[in-house]
Every structure is written in C-alpha cells, then in structure tokens.
C-alpha cells in the first residue's frame, strides 16, 4: 500500500498541503524571506552536517513546526518513520513502544494490521533543511558578532571619552548575548585591555560598562590579581555606593569573583564604605536581585573573621533581622548564615539581644524553610537565650519557641539539631512550673 503522507494546515488560512507540496513551495521556511530550500549551495553545505548535532546546538524555541515533533517524546524527529495508520514517529521511540508489548498506534490507539515501519524520507529532508538553514544562519551571525567584538576591542585601544563609553556599551551587549564572543574577547586579550581602563581617574560611565563586561568573562588568576589593585577596588566600592542598580549588582558579582582567588586578602574588603554600600543594596526592597547579590557577597565577607566586627559596627544585625520576614528562601538562608556568624561575637550577641524583633522573627523560621535555616536559627536563639536566659527565654517561649522545639525533636532532622533543641528547651523551661510550661508547648501555638 502507498505510504501515507501527513497533511497539515499552513498559515492558519485553511489551506491544507501535503509534505511534497510543502517542499516544493517552501512554505515551512522561516526567516530571511526564503523557504526551507534556500539555495543549492546552502543545502549542499548542510548535507555535510549531522542532524543530531544541529538540533543539539540550536536554541530550540516554540516556532518548530509541529509536524517535525515526535508525538511520543515531543522532541524534533531525526529518523522519522510512518506506521500503517499514517502516523509518523521517531524510529527509536516507536520501536521502544513496540518492545513494551504495545501493538497499537500511540496517537490513535488503533490496533496495527501491519507492524512494519516505513522511513519517511520526505519529512526527513524537510526537517533537515529547516534545521540546517537555521544552523547556518546561527553560525553566520556568530561569526559576525565575533568579528564585531574584535573591531570593538581595537576601537577601545584608540578612543576616549564618550566614544569609549559607546564602544564598551556595545561590547557589553554582545558579550552578554553570545557565548562565542566571550571566548573571542578572552583570546584577543580583552580582559587585560578592559581591566586597564579601571583606575583612580576612571569615570563611572566607563567603569560601569567595563565591569559589566568583566562579570561575564572567565577571569584567570592573573586577571583577578590585577583587578585587586587598591585603585580598582576603590572604584568598584564607589560605584557600589553611587551607581545604578545594575552597576551595583555587577560590582558585587565582580568582588565576589575576586574573593574566590586563593591569595585574596581580607583587608581588600575591610572597608566601611563597601560594607555600608552592601547594606544599602540589601535593604532596597524594590530590587530583589540586588538583595540576593548583596547578601551573597556579605555572606562571603563574613567568612573572613577580621571583617565581622566591622559588619556588626555598621548596624547590620538589626537591619538584617528586620528584613527576615520579607526574604525569599535563598536570601533567608544567606541572612541567617550571616546572623549566625555574627552571634559568635560578643558584640553580635548583644546586638541580637537588643533588637526587639530578633526572637519572634527567628522563631517563626524554625521548621519552615530548610534544615540549614533551622540550624542557623537554633544557633542564633541559643546564643541570645544563653546571654540573658531570664529575659530572652521567656520572650522566646511566648513567641512559640517551646512548641517549635518539640517539633524539631520529633522530626527526622539531624541528631545534632535535636540535641541543641533539647538543650534550648531545657533552658527555656527554667522560668516556668511544669504545668505552665506544658501549656506553652501546645501545637496550636506553633501553628499560630
């Protein structure tokens, strides 16, 4: 029997074509004003390419014609075969369907009177042409932007003022949009060139664009070392305090990249101006991305013991405590980590105790987000209640801590957390008679 040819609607106008007509008229083509078959030369080049490689490298979007999609995997077909029912599938998918004992058509659920599969060569060539045309266009665009990046790097060696800003702005756009350009910039010495533009006399307009490029590149050890020069760090700190929100976020990202360097020195971030700028960024609730970036860098800074006292001094403790109810889970974990680190300092513990919202805000987070958050919260509460047991333990119990601690003890979490919960529960019970304390442990208080 003749092989079934799929029919489909083109353009939503009710005009139904078969595959042969589609190939002939090029109606499934896209972009550039041409059909799928866009010239003998292009197809000849494409025929040398592997379809699987093409599909894997292309950024597939929703514009892939539905006739190219296997109904089983919902992925583009690379070896389409047609059943006796006229339905087409990817060969490996339909053979797997048969191997599972099914002798029906997956789409129509009809029983098959013939279990043979027929290669659909027409559809294969249509798929191949459609994807190869886009692949070749993608490669050409990639080559074009790489060439433009090279031109911009040469331009940066010659120009100053507004022309330099414009060149950097365009380079940042292509670097952030094309992975191939990042490689070109690195290979052509772009990191050293762009880094050299940062210094004590660099305008914020130039610095903002230059840093926006650097955060998208893979910086090697030497590049990071040069970027840690005092004048360059000072510029980053200035822009963290005075730049646009995008510039502030890029500054935090670049400093964080530099802190990953093995020979990073804590004195580089021992700057009141840097810490104040970070805290301002974290407090700005209009920009969630800024909060996330600021907390991420502050968390990394707090891993350097020499700087933690400065973090307490700038008033970070009460400000972070006030932020806790409004943070997303990832930011919450960072904020609690920072507060936990600061609770190990006498000044940090005092600041936590003196903040009226520390206990209620932290108690509320127990068993709510993650085991890590619960661990940090328990550590903070222990530090505060241990510092002033009569005052803080009573406040914590009234905030529902006792019931929450019982939940931790009864849960399947880390035994260390259970032990810390038991110790804290014992500490909290000292100011109450047994009857009163038991009433404080009711689950209804936890739910509230």
N, C-alpha and C positions, 0 to 999 in steps of 0.2 A: 504494500500500500504506500502511496506517496507520503513523504514526510510533512507533518502539519506545520504551517507557517503562522506564528503568532501574529495577531492583529492588534493594533493599538491606535488610540486617538492622538493626533498631533495638534498642538496649539490650542486645545480646548474648543475648537470650532466644529467638532463633529465630523471632521474629515478623517476617515479610518484608512490606514495604509498597512500593507504587509511589509516584511523586512526587505524584500527585494526592491520595492518601490522606495522605501526609506533610504536604502543605499544609493539608489540611482539618483534621487533628488537631493540627497544630503540634508534631509530635514532634521536629523538628530544632531547636526553640528552645532557648535557653540562658539561664541566669541569671534571677533575679527571679521565678521561678515561672511564667513565661508561655511560650508557644510562640513561633515565629518571628513570627507575626502578633500583635502585642501591642497592638492598638488602631488604629482608623481614623486617629486624629489623628497618631500616630507615623509610620505608613506614609505619610500624606499629606505630612508634613514631609520624610521620607526620599526621596520621589519627586523632590524638587527637587534632591537631591544627586547628584553624579557618582560612579558606582560605582568608577571608577578612583581618584578622589581618596580615597574612603572606604577602599579597600584599602591605598593607599599610606600613609595617615595612621595606620591601626590597627597596633598592635603584634601581628602575627600570631603565634599560638602553635600548638601541636600539636592544639588542640581543633577546628580547622576540619574539618568533615565531609569524609570522603574523596570523597564524590560530587561535591563542589564543585571538586575538583582536576583539572586537565587532566593526563591520563596522559603527555603529551609533555613539557610544561615543569615539571610538578609545582608549578604556581602556581595560585591560585584563578582560575576562568574568569570572564570579563567578558562574553563573547559566545559562549555555548555552542551548538554545532551538532552534530546527530546524523547518523551515516552509516547506510547501508542495513544494516550489520551490527548496529545498535543501540548502538554505542559513541559516546560523546559527547566532544568535544574543544573547546578554544578555537579559534574560527574562524581566526585568523591562523596558529596553529600547524599545523592540518591542511592549510590552503592552501599553506603553505610545504613541507610533506611532499609534497604533490602536485607542486609546482613542481620538486622534486628528482627527479621521474620515478618516484615510487612510486605504485602504484595498488592498494595493499593497505591493510588496516586495521592501524595501528601496534600495537594491543593484541593482536588475534587473529591477525594476519598472513594473514587471509583475503583472496583476490582480490575486488575490488569489482565487482559486476554493475551498479552504478549509482554514478557518481562525484559525484552531487549531494549537497549538504549541506542539512539542514533545521534552521532555528532552533529550539532547544528553549526555548520561551518559559516553560514551566512551571518548568524548572530555573533559568532566568534570574531569575524572580520570587522563587524560593526563595532563591537566592544573594543577591539584592538585599535581601530582607527580613532575612535572617540578619545580613549585614554592617551594614546601616543601623541595626538595633536596637542592635548593639554600639557603633556610631559615636556614636549619640545618647546612649547611656549614658556613653561616654567623655567626651563634651563636657559632659554634666551634672556628672560627677564633677570635671572640670577646673574648671568654674565654681565648684563647691562649695569646692574646695581654695584657689582664688584668693581667694574671699570669706573663708575661714578665715585665710588669710595676712594679709589686710588687718586682720582683727579682732585677730590676734596682734600686729601692729605697733602698733596703737592701745593694746593692753594694755601693751606694753613701755614706753610713754610714762608709764604711771601707777604701775606696780607696782615693788616692790623685793624683796630677799631671795629666799626660796625660790620665791615666785610668779613672779619674773623668770626664775629658772633653768628652771622648768617651761615658761614661755612660749617661751623660747629653744629648749629641747629639742624642743618640738612643732614650732616653726618650722623647725628644722634637718631634722626628719624629712620635712616636706612639701617643703622646698626641694630636698633630695637626691633625692626620688622623682618630682617633677613639674617638667618644664621650664617649663611655663606659669607656675608660681609664682615662678620666678627673675625673670621679666620683671616680674611684679606687684611684687615686693619692690624691684626697682631703680626702677621708675616711681613708686613711692609713697615714695621717699626712705629706703628701708630700710637702704641701705649707710651713709649718714651716721648714722642712728639707732643702728645696731648698733656702728659704729666708736666712737661717743661713749661706749659702755659700757666701752671698754678704757682703762685708766689705772692710775696707781700704787696705787690703793686697790681695784682690781677683784679680787674673789675668783676663785680658779682655776675654781670651778664655773661662774661666769658667763663668764669668759674662754674656757674650753674650748668651751662651746656657741656663743658669738659667733664665734669663729674657725672653728668647724665649719660655720657658715653662710657666712661670707665667702669661704671657699675654693671654694664652689660658684657664686659670682656673678662676672659680668664687671665687674671694677673699672676705672673710668676713671682718667685721670691724676690728677685732683684727689683722688680717694679714696685712691689709693696714696700720694700725698704726705702726706696727713693721717695715714695709718697708719704712716708712717716717723718719727713723733714719738718722741723718746727714751723717754718713759714707756710707749708702746705696744710698742715694740721690746723694752724691758726685760721687760715682762710675757710676751711671746712666748718670750723666752730662758728665763725662769723656768719656764714650762710645758713647754718643750722638755726641761728637766732633771728636772722633777718630775711631769709629767702622765702620764696613761695612754698606752698605745702609740698609740691613735687620736689623742689630742691632740698627741702628739709629731709624728706624721706630718702632721697638719693644720698645725702650726706651721712645719714645714719647707716645706710647699707654699705657705703664705702668704708666707713670707720670700722664697721663690724668685719668686713673682709680683711682689713689690715690687722685686726686683733687676732685673726687666725694664724698669723705669722709666728713662727717659733721664737724669734728673737724680739717679739713685741715687748715693750717696756711699759709698765703701768703708769709711769709719770706722763706718758703721752695723753692719757685720758684723765689725769689728775688736774682737771680744770673746772673751776666753779662755773665758768661761762658755758662750758659744754654740758655740765650736769643740769644747770638751770634751763638751758635750751631744750634738753631732752624732756625735762619735767613739763615744760610748757607744751611741747608736742603731745605728750601723753595725756595731758589734761584737756586738750581740744577735742571735744566730743563730736564736732562736725566732720572730722576726718578719721574714720575707723582705721584706715591704712596707716595713718600717722601714729595712732595709738599703738598698733601692732608693731611697727618698726621701732618706735621709741622704747617700748617695753623690752623688745628683743635685745637692743643694744644695752639698755640699762641692766638687764639680766647678765649679759656677758661682762659688763664692767664690774658688777658685784662679785664676780668670781675672783677679782683681784682685791685681796684684803686691805691693801694700802689705801684703797679709794672708798671703802664702805663707810668710814666715819664721815667723809665729805657728803655722801649721799644722805646720811641722817641729818647733817648740819643744814642742808638746803631745805629741810622740811618735807622730804619725800614720804616719810611714814604716814602722817595724817592725810596727805593728798592721795596716796595710793589706797588707803583704807576707804576714803570717800568714793573712790572710783569703782570699788569691787562690785556693787550691785548692778552696774551697767555694762560690765565687760563680757565679751563672748568667751566661750570655754578656753580657747588657746591663750587669749590675753589674760584670763583669770589665772591660769597655771603659771604664767610668767610673773604676774604681780604677786601671787602668793609665794613663789620661789624667792623673789626679792625681799619680801617682808620677813620670810623665814630666815634668810641670811642676816638681815638687819637685827632680828630678835636675838642673835647671838652676841650682840654688842650691848654693853650696859646702857649706852645712850639710846640704842634702838628699842630695848625693852621698855625703858622709861617713856619713850615717845609713843609706843603702842599702848601702854597702860593709861597714859594721859589723854589719848584720843577716845572720846565717848562712844564712837561707833565701832571700835575695833572688835569687841566681843560679839555684839549682835550680828555684825556683818560677816565675821569669820565663822561663827556657829552655824549660820544659815547655809554655809557652803559644805558642811560635813555631809558625806554620803550623797552629794548632789551632782558632782561633775565627773570626777575620776578618782582613782585610788591615789594618784600623785597629789591631787588637790587636797584630798582628805589628810594625807600625810603632812603636807605643809601646814594645813590649818590646825591640826593637832599640835604640831611643834610650836606654832605661834601661841596658841591658847595655853599650852603648858608653860611657856616662858613667862607669859603675863600673869597667870594664876599663881605661879611659883613665886613671882616677885612680890605680890601682895595678895596672899591667899584669902584673908578675911574679906577684903573689899571686892576683889575680882572674881573669886569663886562664886560668891553669892550672886553677882551680876550675871555670870555665865549660866548658873542654874536657872535663874529667872528667864534667861533668853532661850531655854530649852536644851541646854548642853547635856544634862544628865540623860535624857531620853535618847539623844543622838549618840551618846557614847555607848549606850546599851545596844543600839543598832549596829554600831561598828563591831562590838564584841561578839554579837551573834551572827555577823556576816561571814563570808568566806574570804575575807581580805587577809593581807599579810599578818602573820603572827606578831610581828614587831608592833604593828599598829594596834592590834588587840591589847598587847601588854601596856602600851602607852595610854590607851583609852581606860584600861582598868586602873592605872595609877592616877590618872586625872579624875576619874570618877571617885576614887577614894579621897582625893584632896578636896573635891567639891562637897563631899558628904560631911566633912568635919564640923560645919557650922549648923547642922540640922539634926533633929531627933530622927530616929529610924522611920517613924510613921510619916512625918512631914516629907522627908527625903524621898520615900517611896512614891508619894503623891506627885512629886516633881518629875518622876520618871515616866509618867503616863505617855502613851504613844500619841494621844491627841495633841499634846504639847509639841511633839515633833512635827506632826502634820501641819500645825499652825506655823 
